[in-house]
Amino acid sequence: MTPLQNRIRDALNKQPDGMTVGQLTLAVRGSPEAIRKALSRMGDSYIDRWIKDGWNFAAVHCLVAVPEDCPRP
């Protein structure tokens, strides 16, 4: 686990409804590219839904509680 992933996890734990990459960028003070890369490598994060963000859509990321005995995908 990287320090950035730990900060992302802490931020998402405080927001059970999820956060977009833009919101995470402000919350953990990281670049959007680094946050996207960290999220893609986190086995306990997932895209819950998409929201309209101006002309585009933004993914809302959430955390899932992975059981200890869960097999790897």
VOBA-1610 file (N, C-alpha, C; in pm, whole numbers, padded with zeros to 5 digits, always signed):
BEGIN
Met+00083-00117+00000Met+00000+00000+00000Met+00089+00125+00000Thr+00060+00217-00089Thr+00137+00340-00095Thr+00075+00445-00003Pro+00153+00547+00033Pro+00097+00654+00116Pro-00023+00723+00050Leu-00019+00741-00083Leu-00131+00802-00153Leu-00255+00714-00143Gln-00239+00584-00159Gln-00354+00493-00146Gln-00412+00499-00006Asn-00328+00511+00094Asn-00377+00522+00232Asn-00456+00650+00252Arg-00408+00762+00195Arg-00481+00889+00205Arg-00614+00881+00131Ile-00614+00817+00014Ile-00739+00800-00062Ile-00837+00716+00018Arg-00789+00606+00075Arg-00875+00518+00154Arg-00934+00593+00274Asp-00853+00674+00342Asp-00903+00752+00455Asp-01011+00850+00411Ala-00989+00916+00298Ala-01087+01013+00247Ala-01217+00942+00209Leu-01208+00827+00144Leu-01328+00754+00103Leu-01400+00695+00225Asn-01328+00658+00328Asn-01392+00609+00451Asn-01475+00719+00516Lys-01433+00844+00503Lys-01506+00956+00562Lys-01627+00996+00478Gln-01630+00953+00352Gln-01741+00985+00261Gln-01802+00856+00208Pro-01888+00790+00284Pro-01942+00660+00241Pro-02024+00669+00112Asp-02067+00790+00073Asp-02141+00805-00051Asp-02047+00812-00172Gly-01916+00818-00148Gly-01818+00817-00256Gly-01767+00955-00293Met-01662+00955-00375Met-01599+01079-00420Met-01550+01062-00563Thr-01548+01172-00637Thr-01492+01171-00771Thr-01342+01195-00762Val-01273+01176-00874Val-01129+01203-00877Val-01104+01350-00845Gly-01188+01439-00896Gly-01172+01581-00866Gly-01185+01611-00717Gln-01280+01548-00651Gln-01297+01567-00507Gln-01180+01506-00432Leu-01133+01390-00476Leu-01018+01327-00411Leu-00892+01410-00430Thr-00878+01475-00545Thr-00763+01560-00571Thr-00754+01670-00465Leu-00866+01731-00433Leu-00868+01835-00330Leu-00848+01779-00190Ala-00906+01662-00165Ala-00902+01604-00031Ala-00764+01552+00007Val-00693+01492-00088Val-00564+01429-00054Val-00445+01504-00112Arg-00473+01615-00182Arg-00368+01698-00242Arg-00273+01617-00330Gly-00332+01552-00429Gly-00255+01475-00526Gly-00298+01512-00666Ser-00220+01472-00764Ser-00256+01502-00902Ser-00366+01405-00948Pro-00451+01447-01039Pro-00556+01357-01088Pro-00499+01229-01149Glu-00388+01240-01221Glu-00327+01122-01282Glu-00281+01022-01177Ala-00217+01072-01072Ala-00168+00984-00965Ala-00285+00919-00891Ile-00393+00994-00871Ile-00509+00939-00801Ile-00576+00832-00886Arg-00591+00857-01017Arg-00650+00754-01105Arg-00566+00626-01104Lys-00435+00642-01109Lys-00345+00526-01109Lys-00356+00450-00977Ala-00360+00524-00866Ala-00370+00459-00734Ala-00504+00386-00721Leu-00612+00448-00767Leu-00744+00384-00759Leu-00748+00257-00842Ser-00683+00256-00957Ser-00685+00137-01043Ser-00612+00020-00979Arg-00524+00049-00885Arg-00447-00058-00819Arg-00502-00094-00682Met-00609-00031-00641Met-00670-00061-00511Met-00779-00165-00530Gly-00762-00281-00468Gly-00859-00389-00481Gly-00989-00366-00406Asp-00992-00265-00320Asp-01112-00240-00241Asp-01188-00116-00285Ser-01154-00060-00402Ser-01229+00054-00454Ser-01302+00014-00581Tyr-01413+00080-00606Tyr-01491+00049-00725Tyr-01568+00174-00767Ile-01613+00177-00892Ile-01696+00287-00940Ile-01841+00251-00908Asp-01901+00333-00824Asp-02038+00309-00779Asp-02140+00361-00880Arg-02111+00476-00937Arg-02203+00537-01032Arg-02131+00649-01107Trp-02199+00706-01203Trp-02146+00818-01280Trp-02238+00938-01257Ile-02178+01058-01244Ile-02258+01178-01228Ile-02221+01277-01338Lys-02316+01362-01373Lys-02293+01465-01474Lys-02202+01572-01414Asp-02095+01606-01485Asp-01998+01706-01439Asp-01975+01803-01555Gly-02061+01903-01563Gly-02052+01996-01676Gly-02095+01924-01803Trp-02006+01919-01903Trp-02036+01852-02030Trp-02000+01704-02024Asn-01928+01661-01921Asn-01879+01524-01911Asn-01946+01451-01794Phe-01908+01326-01779Phe-01950+01246-01665Phe-01829+01213-01581Ala-01848+01208-01448Ala-01740+01175-01355Ala-01779+01049-01277Ala-01682+00960-01261Ala-01704+00838-01184Ala-01698+00870-01035Val-01790+00812-00960Val-01792+00825-00814Val-01735+00696-00757His-01621+00707-00690His-01551+00591-00636His-01591+00569-00490Cys-01609+00442-00454Cys-01643+00402-00318Cys-01549+00289-00275Leu-01556+00256-00147Leu-01480+00144-00094Leu-01573+00029-00061Val-01521-00091-00072Val-01595-00211-00035Val-01517-00282+00075Ala-01588-00342+00167Ala-01522-00419+00273Ala-01494-00560+00217Val-01368-00587+00188Val-01329-00716+00132Val-01307-00815+00246Pro-01378-00928+00246Pro-01357-01027+00352Pro-01214-01082+00348Glu-01162-01117+00464Glu-01024-01166+00473Glu-01003-01295+00394Asp-01107-01380+00385Asp-01091-01508+00317Asp-01136-01502+00170Cys-01150-01382+00118Cys-01195-01365-00021Cys-01081-01403-00116Pro-01109-01492-00213Pro-01005-01530-00309Pro-00974-01414-00403Arg-00852-01410-00451Arg-00813-01307-00547Arg-00885-01330-00679Pro-00918-01222-00750Pro-00987-01238-00879Pro-00897-01300-00983
//
